[in-house]
């Protein structure tokens, strides 16, 4: 009896999810982005307005819906395209090329048009206030964006006595958040994950670039 009930609810959940996708498509523009999140219990949530980074972008295909993944070959091509700009900015701000590449990979995967729900834009995901602070008038311009992002990262390193983890945490959550918690990485899952992710890319790029 329990197995029959379980199968019934599984089928019901699948139908409900399909109907939710249909309603979401009908209630937004045909080209609206739709995001999916699966929690630890296997529950699926769909929205066109994700409120945390656990959501993954879905794209329409002839076969239905699938998660959008970063292609390694495309990532490598984009990295090569912006290599000179990154090297120039890194040298000017006395930062390792590998570190700047790591931040950019984590922030935007080298997409100059990337935009977060919070309003961060461009390859190094500059917030409006940060862009204004460093004189950026076009956050989607790779050269301006990277120049400002590397300056900000250098300033954060100096602010936190060259503690890379704290500088990265501040880049993600803001310097105020790091100070609020006594110059420690804030207890935000997103920020803690971000620091680990950038350090992982940094280690990888340090040996491959």
C-alpha positions in Angstrom: 0.0 0.0 0.0 2.8 2.4 0.9 4.6 1.6 -2.3 1.5 2.3 -4.4 1.0 5.6 -2.6 4.6 6.5 -3.1 4.4 5.8 -6.8 1.2 7.9 -7.0 2.9 10.9 -5.4 5.9 10.5 -7.6 3.7 10.6 -10.7 1.8 13.5 -9.3 5.0 15.4 -8.6 6.2 14.9 -12.2 2.9 16.1 -13.6 2.8 19.0 -11.3 6.4 20.1 -12.3 5.5 19.8 -16.0 2.4 21.9 -15.4 4.4 24.5 -13.4 6.8 24.8 -16.4 3.9 25.4 -18.7 2.4 28.1 -16.5 5.8 29.8 -16.1 6.2 29.9 -19.9 2.7 31.2 -20.4 3.1 33.9 -17.7 6.4 35.2 -19.0 7.8 36.0 -22.3 8.7 33.1 -24.6 12.3 33.9 -24.2 12.3 34.4 -20.4 14.9 32.6 -18.4 13.7 29.8 -16.1 15.8 28.5 -13.2 15.6 25.2 -11.4 16.7 24.3 -7.9 16.6 20.9 -6.3 16.8 20.8 -2.5 18.4 18.2 -0.3 15.1 16.3 -0.1 14.8 16.1 -3.9 12.1 18.8 -4.2 12.2 20.7 -7.4 11.6 24.5 -7.5 11.2 26.5 -10.7 11.3 30.3 -11.1 12.2 33.1 -13.4 13.5 35.1 -10.4 16.2 33.0 -8.5 17.0 34.3 -5.1 20.2 32.3 -4.4 22.9 30.7 -6.4 21.6 27.2 -5.9 19.3 27.8 -8.9 20.6 26.7 -12.3 19.6 28.2 -15.6 17.4 26.1 -17.9 17.5 26.6 -21.6 14.9 25.5 -24.2 16.0 22.8 -26.6 14.2 20.7 -29.2 14.1 17.9 -26.7 12.7 20.0 -23.9 14.6 21.6 -21.0 18.2 21.0 -19.8 20.6 22.7 -17.5 23.0 25.1 -19.0 26.6 24.0 -18.5 29.8 25.8 -19.2 31.7 24.1 -22.0 35.3 23.6 -21.2 36.4 24.3 -24.8 34.3 27.5 -24.9 35.7 28.6 -21.6 39.3 28.1 -22.8 38.6 30.1 -26.0 37.1 33.0 -23.9 40.0 32.9 -21.5 42.4 33.1 -24.4 40.5 36.1 -25.9 40.9 38.2 -22.8 44.3 37.0 -21.8 46.2 40.2 -22.7 43.8 42.5 -20.9 43.9 40.3 -17.8 47.7 40.2 -17.9 48.0 44.0 -18.2 45.6 44.7 -15.4 47.2 42.0 -13.2 50.7 43.4 -13.7 49.6 47.0 -13.0 48.0 46.0 -9.7 50.8 43.5 -8.8 48.5 40.5 -8.8 49.2 37.0 -10.2 47.6 36.4 -13.5 46.3 33.1 -12.2 44.4 34.8 -9.4 42.6 37.2 -11.7 41.7 34.4 -14.0 40.4 32.4 -11.0 38.1 35.3 -9.9 36.8 35.9 -13.4 36.1 32.2 -13.9 34.1 32.1 -10.7 32.4 35.4 -11.2 31.3 35.2 -14.9 33.1 32.4 -16.8 34.6 35.2 -19.0 31.2 36.6 -20.0 31.4 40.4 -20.3 27.6 40.6 -20.4 27.0 38.6 -17.2 24.6 40.1 -14.8 23.6 38.9 -11.4 20.1 39.3 -9.8 21.8 41.6 -7.2 22.9 44.0 -10.0 26.6 43.0 -10.4 27.7 43.3 -14.1 30.5 42.1 -16.3 33.5 39.8 -16.2 34.4 40.7 -12.6 30.8 41.3 -11.6 31.1 45.0 -10.5 28.3 46.5 -8.4 27.3 50.0 -9.3 29.0 51.6 -6.3 32.3 49.7 -7.0 32.2 50.8 -10.6 31.6 54.4 -9.6 34.4 54.2 -7.1 36.9 53.2 -9.8 35.6 55.4 -12.5 33.9 52.8 -14.7 31.2 54.2 -17.0 30.6 50.9 -18.9 30.6 47.8 -16.7 30.2 45.5 -19.7 33.4 46.8 -21.3 36.0 44.0 -20.5 38.9 46.4 -20.2 37.2 48.8 -17.9 35.6 46.0 -15.8 38.8 44.1 -15.4 40.9 47.2 -14.6 38.5 48.2 -11.9 38.0 44.6 -10.5 41.8 44.1 -10.2 42.2 47.5 -8.5 39.5 46.6 -6.0 41.0 43.2 -5.3 44.4 44.8 -4.7 42.8 47.3 -2.3 41.1 44.5 -0.5 44.4 42.6 -0.1 46.0 45.7 1.4 43.0 46.3 3.6 43.2 42.8 5.1 47.0 42.5 5.4 47.4 40.4 2.2 45.1 37.6 3.6 43.8 36.2 0.4 40.9 34.4 1.9 39.6 37.5 3.6 40.1 39.6 0.4 38.1 37.1 -1.6 35.4 37.0 1.0 35.2 40.8 0.9 35.1 40.7 -2.9 32.1 38.5 -2.7 30.2 39.8 0.4 31.7 43.3 0.8 34.5 44.5 3.1 31.9 45.6 5.7 30.7 42.0 6.1 34.2 40.8 6.8 34.8 43.5 9.3 31.5 42.8 11.0 32.6 39.3 11.8 36.0 40.4 13.3 38.0 40.1 10.1 36.9 36.5 9.5 35.1 35.0 6.5 31.4 35.7 7.1 29.2 32.7 8.0 27.4 32.9 4.6 27.3 29.6 2.7 27.6 31.4 -0.6 30.7 33.4 0.5 32.4 30.4 2.0 31.8 28.3 -1.1 33.0 31.2 -3.3 36.3 31.5 -1.4 36.9 27.8 -1.8 36.0 27.8 -5.5 38.3 30.7 -6.3 41.2 29.1 -4.4 40.6 25.9 -6.3 40.7 27.7 -9.7 43.8 29.7 -8.5 45.7 26.5 -7.7 44.7 25.0 -11.0 45.7 28.1 -13.1 48.9 28.6 -11.2 50.2 25.3 -12.7 48.6 25.5 -16.1 48.7 29.1 -17.3 
